[in-house]
Amino acid sequence: MKHIKSPGIIVSVQGTSVLKVAAGFVLFLVTVFALSGIMTSLRPEYRIASASVNHAATNITGELLFQLMGWENHYFLDAVPDKNTSPGLTSLMFKLSTNVNLDDPRSLLGRELPGFSFFDGEILVAGEGTNYTNMPMESAPPIEVLKAEQEAALQNTEDIENPGSGSGTAVPPMTTGDRKVVYVYFTHTRESYLPYLKGVTDPNKAYHTEINVTRIGDKLKESLESKGIGTTLDKTDIMENLNKKGLGFGRAYQESRPVVAAAMAGDRNLQYFIDIHRDGHRRDKTTIDINGQPYAKLAFVIGAENVNYEKNLTLANALHELLQQKYKGLSRGIIQKKGETTNGKFNQDLSQNALLIEFGGVDNTFEELNRSAEALADVFSEFYWQAEKVNQPEGSPAEKK
């Protein structure tokens, strides 16, 4: 085999070797995807396990295949844009074989540390200061808290504003009339805030049957209606329903689903559906000063496992952008959730205009939360009336005052 020393033959041998590697790589992928498709078709329970394969498929692009084949025949590289850089094959192969992304430490720790799955999700639009260490998180309360067997005494309640108790507001220039177009509800009804729970310091125990996120709904409804937008507020206690049926915290969305579906069937005018929650993070991650006043930050959570994903994402993005323009820093951004550790739908498959919004965290006060509710109503009304102007012809049901 001494003739291998000939430069021409060396190139030929190396080229053949690269071609075989590329062909083998492509054949391997085709085989894996084919077997995965057959297995998930025959046994639906394998679909969750195939998530890594699905993730791999999103990383194998046509450009990558052209680059691999271009190592053998440089004409293939003509199909790749000039700005495209050579793929990091070593990094990609490591990621595909181990499902560990070196750019995201959660992929290394997420399956090993108990409770780390609560950080699972993807930041689609990052607000100021938002990163993978402070994404919205929720954890199930201890069973005795869920059942309100050891409910905390209340404090500081004299400072809580009662919406609607003030003087009358100016008549809005536009109104939906008798139509209710926004539906506000609460899947985790009893999520509360530590400043009002006497003796409670554990964020996981910030739950209460009276002082909780439903009070934000009061302010949001009042603020939306002051902008002429008819709003239905549903305070059905989902947590109580779970207790009556002996169901766990993880079944909350399945329990709130028929409540929302019934509202949709009972009032065809409803167009927008907002599920209000409270984040589990502490004050430094959920509070911002705007013009010298503290606000509770807002975070939009989108379930990626439903047919209305794109439409709901578009709505969340529009509101995030308006908040950035008028209340810079108030929005923590848009977080996508999917996979076996989360619901993945959040009832957002019921409507193309469904939102899940985290209002503040466990340390925020209703003074801060109400400011944020007013800010959300402000940008939502701007979005709504602009959409009505675009979508509705002359003689639309919107009434001018």
Residue pairs with C-beta under 8 A, 6 or more apart in sequence:
3 9
4 10
4 13
15 72
18 71
18 72
19 69
19 71
19 72
22 68
22 69
22 71
22 72
25 68
26 65
26 68
29 56
29 60
32 53
32 56
33 53
33 57
36 50
36 53
39 46
39 50
40 46
40 47
40 50
48 339
48 340
51 339
51 340
52 99
55 99
56 96
59 92
59 95
59 96
63 80
63 81
63 84
63 87
64 87
64 92
66 76
66 77
66 79
66 80
67 76
67 77
67 80
67 84
67 86
67 87
69 76
70 76
70 77
70 80
91 102
94 100
94 102
95 101
95 102
99 107
100 107
100 108
101 107
104 132
105 132
106 116
106 119
106 120
106 132
109 116
110 116
110 117
110 119
110 120
111 117
115 139
117 341
118 137
118 138
118 139
118 341
119 132
119 135
119 137
120 337
120 339
120 341
120 342
121 135
121 136
121 301
121 335
121 336
121 337
121 338
121 342
122 335
122 336
122 337
123 130
123 131
123 132
123 135
123 333
123 334
123 335
123 336
124 302
124 313
124 333
124 334
124 335
124 336
125 316
125 317
125 320
125 333
125 334
126 333
127 297
127 299
127 320
127 324
127 329
127 331
127 332
127 333
128 288
128 328
128 329
129 285
129 329
129 332
130 299
130 332
130 333
134 281
134 285
135 335
136 279
136 280
136 281
136 299
136 301
136 332
136 335
136 358
137 279
137 280
137 281
138 188
138 191
138 277
138 279
138 280
139 204
139 280
140 146
140 248
140 249
140 250
141 204
141 205
141 207
141 249
142 204
142 205
144 150
145 151
145 204
145 205
145 207
146 207
146 239
146 242
146 243
146 249
147 243
148 190
148 207
148 209
148 243
151 208
151 209
152 197
152 198
152 199
152 200
152 205
152 208
153 197
153 198
153 199
154 196
154 197
154 198
154 208
154 210
154 211
155 195
155 196
155 197
155 198
156 195
156 196
156 365
157 196
157 211
159 365
159 366
159 367
160 196
160 211
160 215
160 366
161 219
161 366
161 367
161 370
162 218
163 218
163 219
163 221
163 222
163 370
164 218
164 222
169 226
170 226
171 401
172 226
172 227
172 228
172 401
173 228
173 400
173 401
174 228
174 385
174 388
174 398
174 399
174 400
174 401
175 228
175 229
175 230
175 398
175 399
175 401
176 228
176 229
176 230
176 269
176 397
176 398
176 399
177 230
177 397
177 398
177 399
178 230
179 230
179 269
179 397
180 230
180 231
180 232
180 267
180 269
180 270
181 229
181 230
181 231
181 269
181 270
181 271
181 272
181 384
182 224
182 229
182 230
182 231
182 232
182 270
182 271
182 272
182 273
182 274
182 380
183 231
183 232
183 234
183 260
183 263
183 264
183 267
183 270
183 272
183 273
183 274
184 217
184 220
184 221
184 231
184 232
184 233
184 234
184 274
184 276
185 217
185 233
185 234
185 235
185 236
185 256
185 259
185 260
185 263
185 273
185 274
185 275
185 276
186 212
186 213
186 214
186 217
186 234
186 235
186 236
186 238
186 256
186 275
186 276
186 277
187 238
187 252
187 253
187 255
187 256
187 275
187 277
187 346
187 347
188 213
188 238
188 239
188 252
188 277
188 278
189 212
189 213
189 214
189 235
189 236
189 237
189 238
189 239
189 240
190 207
190 208
190 209
190 212
190 237
190 239
191 206
191 207
191 212
191 213
191 277
191 278
192 206
192 207
192 208
192 211
192 212
192 213
192 278
193 206
193 211
193 278
193 360
193 362
193 363
193 364
193 365
193 366
193 369
194 200
194 201
194 203
194 206
194 362
194 363
195 363
195 364
195 365
196 208
196 211
197 205
197 206
197 208
197 211
200 206
203 280
203 282
203 361
203 362
204 280
206 278
206 280
206 362
207 239
209 237
209 239
209 240
212 278
213 276
213 277
213 278
213 359
214 235
214 276
215 366
215 369
216 276
216 359
216 366
216 369
216 370
216 373
217 233
217 235
217 276
218 233
219 369
219 370
219 373
219 374
220 231
220 233
220 274
220 276
220 373
220 376
220 377
221 231
221 233
223 373
223 374
223 376
223 377
223 378
224 231
224 377
224 380
224 381
225 231
226 377
227 377
227 378
227 380
227 381
228 381
228 385
228 401
229 377
229 380
229 381
229 384
230 269
232 263
232 267
232 270
234 259
234 263
236 256
236 259
238 252
238 255
238 256
238 259
239 252
241 255
242 248
242 249
242 251
242 252
242 255
245 255
247 255
253 343
253 345
253 346
253 347
256 275
256 347
257 347
257 350
260 273
260 347
260 350
261 350
263 270
264 270
264 273
264 350
264 351
271 351
271 353
272 315
272 351
272 353
272 354
272 355
272 380
272 384
273 347
273 350
273 351
273 353
273 354
273 355
274 354
274 355
274 357
275 346
275 347
275 354
275 355
275 356
275 357
276 357
276 359
277 301
277 356
277 357
277 358
277 359
278 358
278 359
278 360
278 361
278 362
279 286
279 299
279 358
279 359
279 360
279 361
279 362
280 361
280 362
281 361
281 362
282 361
282 362
282 363
283 361
283 363
283 364
285 297
285 361
286 296
286 297
286 332
286 360
286 361
286 363
286 364
287 294
287 295
287 296
287 297
287 360
287 361
287 363
287 364
287 368
288 294
288 295
288 297
288 329
288 330
289 295
290 327
290 328
290 329
290 330
293 371
294 367
294 368
294 371
295 327
295 330
295 368
295 371
295 372
295 375
296 359
296 360
296 361
296 364
296 368
296 369
296 371
296 372
297 329
297 330
297 331
297 332
297 360
297 361
297 372
298 323
298 330
298 331
298 332
298 357
298 358
298 359
298 360
298 372
298 376
299 331
299 332
299 333
299 334
299 335
299 357
299 358
300 316
300 319
300 320
300 331
300 333
300 334
300 335
300 355
300 356
300 357
300 358
301 334
301 335
301 336
301 337
301 346
301 356
301 357
301 358
302 309
302 312
302 313
302 316
302 334
302 335
302 336
302 337
302 346
302 348
302 356
303 309
303 312
303 336
303 337
303 338
303 342
303 343
303 344
303 345
303 346
303 348
303 349
303 356
304 336
304 337
304 338
304 344
305 338
305 344
305 345
306 312
306 344
306 345
306 348
306 349
307 349
308 348
308 349
308 350
308 351
308 352
308 354
309 348
311 352
311 353
312 348
312 351
312 352
312 353
312 354
312 355
313 334
313 336
315 352
315 353
315 355
316 334
316 355
317 334
318 383
319 331
319 355
319 376
319 379
319 380
319 383
320 331
320 333
320 334
322 379
322 382
322 383
323 330
323 331
323 375
323 376
323 379
324 331
326 375
326 378
326 379
327 375
327 379
330 372
330 375
332 358
337 343
337 344
337 346
338 344
346 354
346 356
347 354
348 354
348 355
348 356
357 376
359 369
359 372
359 373
360 368
360 369
360 372
385 398
388 396
388 398
392 398
